[in-house]
Amino acid sequence: MTTPATPTVPDGRPPRDARTFIQRFSSTPRGARLARRLAVLQLDLWGIPFGSDLSDAAALVVAELAANAVTHGRVPGRDFELALTRAPGAVLRIEVSDARGERCSLAPGGTGRSGHVGESGRGLLLVEALADRWSVHERLPVGKTVRAELDLPRRP
């Protein structure tokens, strides 16, 4: 990653003056669709209008990360979690956590383990194209979190 992620307090949480939305969803296609829909609704409540370029980009990132959590990160009986943070400093952070600890085969920068993208992994290329930064983090006690950040336009 070439630029640092949004600042956090030492335990990894966003700063106190950030706006945060956190929700767990069933690890099903229906849960992934609901995550996308609620994300767009929450962004609209935060003043990021439905149908705007930023809202559409965030919706696509949430849809892809949620679909990956349901398809590749599913552990029977465990949900996935969506966290949206509108942090001071004009950054929208999208985090999707699942219970499977294996990391994705595509790392930020567009290179997979073998140097090419096969039948899967194309969705993360979409995340990379839309997000200003993205990364994968270990989630304690179990699982992983995929974080994508979109820079918000500065207001005059």
C-alpha positions as CSV (number, residue, x, y, z in Angstrom):
1,M,0.0,0.0,0.0
2,T,1.4,3.4,-1.0
3,T,-0.6,5.6,1.3
4,P,-1.4,5.1,5.0
5,A,-4.8,4.0,6.1
6,T,-7.1,6.3,8.1
7,P,-5.8,6.9,11.6
8,T,-7.2,4.8,14.3
9,V,-6.8,4.7,18.1
10,P,-4.3,2.1,19.4
11,D,-6.9,-0.7,19.6
12,G,-7.9,-0.3,15.9
13,R,-11.1,1.6,16.4
14,P,-11.9,4.8,14.5
15,P,-11.5,8.2,16.2
16,R,-14.4,9.2,18.5
17,D,-15.7,11.9,16.2
18,A,-16.2,9.4,13.3
19,R,-19.7,8.3,12.3
20,T,-20.0,4.5,12.4
21,F,-22.5,1.9,11.2
22,I,-22.0,-1.7,12.1
23,Q,-24.3,-4.6,11.3
24,R,-24.1,-8.4,11.1
25,F,-25.7,-10.3,8.3
26,S,-26.4,-13.9,7.6
27,S,-23.8,-15.5,5.3
28,T,-26.2,-15.9,2.5
29,P,-26.7,-14.1,-0.9
30,R,-29.7,-12.4,0.7
31,G,-27.5,-11.1,3.6
32,A,-25.1,-9.8,1.0
33,R,-27.8,-7.9,-0.9
34,L,-29.2,-6.5,2.4
35,A,-25.7,-5.3,3.3
36,R,-25.4,-3.4,0.1
37,R,-28.9,-1.8,0.4
38,L,-28.4,-0.8,4.0
39,A,-25.0,0.7,3.2
40,V,-26.5,2.9,0.5
41,L,-29.3,4.0,2.9
42,Q,-26.8,4.8,5.6
43,L,-24.6,6.8,3.2
44,D,-27.7,8.8,2.2
45,L,-28.4,9.6,5.8
46,W,-24.8,10.8,6.2
47,G,-25.3,13.2,3.2
48,I,-23.8,11.0,0.5
49,P,-26.8,11.0,-1.9
50,F,-28.2,7.9,-3.4
51,G,-27.2,7.6,-7.0
52,S,-24.1,9.8,-6.7
53,D,-20.8,8.6,-8.0
54,L,-19.5,8.1,-4.4
55,S,-22.6,6.2,-3.3
56,D,-22.5,4.0,-6.4
57,A,-18.8,3.2,-5.9
58,A,-19.3,2.4,-2.2
59,A,-22.3,0.2,-3.1
60,L,-20.2,-1.8,-5.6
61,V,-17.4,-2.2,-3.1
62,V,-19.8,-3.4,-0.4
63,A,-21.5,-5.7,-2.8
64,E,-18.2,-7.3,-3.9
65,L,-16.8,-7.6,-0.3
66,A,-20.1,-9.0,1.0
67,A,-20.4,-11.5,-1.9
68,N,-16.8,-12.6,-1.2
69,A,-17.6,-13.0,2.5
70,V,-20.6,-15.1,1.7
71,T,-18.9,-17.2,-1.1
72,H,-15.4,-17.6,0.2
73,G,-15.5,-16.6,3.9
74,R,-18.6,-18.5,5.0
75,V,-18.4,-20.7,8.0
76,P,-21.6,-22.6,8.8
77,G,-23.5,-20.9,11.6
78,R,-21.4,-17.7,11.5
79,D,-22.4,-14.3,10.2
80,F,-20.4,-11.7,8.4
81,E,-20.1,-8.1,9.5
82,L,-20.3,-4.8,7.6
83,A,-18.8,-1.7,9.2
84,L,-19.0,1.7,7.6
85,T,-17.1,4.6,9.0
86,R,-17.2,8.2,7.8
87,A,-14.0,9.4,9.5
88,P,-12.9,13.0,10.0
89,G,-10.4,13.8,7.3
90,A,-12.8,13.0,4.5
91,V,-12.5,9.2,4.3
92,L,-15.2,6.6,4.0
93,R,-14.0,3.3,5.3
94,I,-15.8,0.0,4.4
95,E,-14.9,-3.1,6.3
96,V,-16.3,-6.6,5.8
97,S,-15.3,-9.3,8.2
98,D,-15.9,-13.0,8.0
99,A,-15.1,-16.0,10.2
100,R,-12.7,-17.7,7.7
101,G,-9.1,-16.9,8.5
102,E,-7.5,-17.6,5.1
103,R,-6.5,-14.5,3.3
104,C,-7.6,-13.8,-0.2
105,S,-5.3,-14.8,-3.1
106,L,-5.2,-11.3,-4.5
107,A,-3.2,-8.7,-2.7
108,P,-3.5,-4.9,-3.1
109,G,-1.6,-3.9,-6.2
110,G,-3.4,-6.3,-8.5
111,T,-1.1,-9.3,-8.4
112,G,-2.3,-12.7,-7.3
113,R,0.0,-15.4,-5.9
114,S,0.7,-16.7,-9.4
115,G,0.9,-13.3,-11.0
116,H,-2.4,-13.5,-12.9
117,V,-6.1,-13.6,-12.1
118,G,-7.9,-16.8,-13.0
119,E,-11.6,-17.6,-12.9
120,S,-12.0,-15.9,-9.5
121,G,-10.5,-12.8,-8.0
122,R,-11.8,-10.3,-10.5
123,G,-14.1,-8.7,-8.0
124,L,-11.1,-7.6,-5.9
125,L,-9.8,-5.9,-9.0
126,L,-13.0,-3.9,-9.1
127,V,-12.4,-3.0,-5.4
128,E,-8.9,-2.0,-6.2
129,A,-10.1,0.2,-9.1
130,L,-12.8,1.9,-7.0
131,A,-11.1,2.3,-3.6
132,D,-8.3,4.7,-2.9
133,R,-6.8,2.1,-0.6
134,W,-7.6,-1.5,0.5
135,S,-6.1,-4.1,2.6
136,V,-6.7,-7.4,4.4
137,H,-6.3,-7.7,8.2
138,E,-6.4,-10.6,10.7
139,R,-9.5,-10.5,12.9
140,L,-9.3,-11.7,16.4
141,P,-10.2,-14.1,17.8
142,V,-10.9,-15.7,14.4
143,G,-11.4,-14.6,10.8
144,K,-10.3,-11.7,8.6
145,T,-11.4,-8.2,7.7
146,V,-11.1,-6.7,4.2
147,R,-10.9,-2.9,4.5
148,A,-11.5,-0.5,1.6
149,E,-11.2,3.3,1.9
150,L,-12.7,5.9,-0.4
151,D,-11.6,9.5,-0.2
152,L,-14.5,11.9,0.2
153,P,-14.6,15.1,-1.8
154,R,-13.4,18.1,0.2
155,R,-15.9,20.7,0.8
156,P,-14.9,24.3,0.1
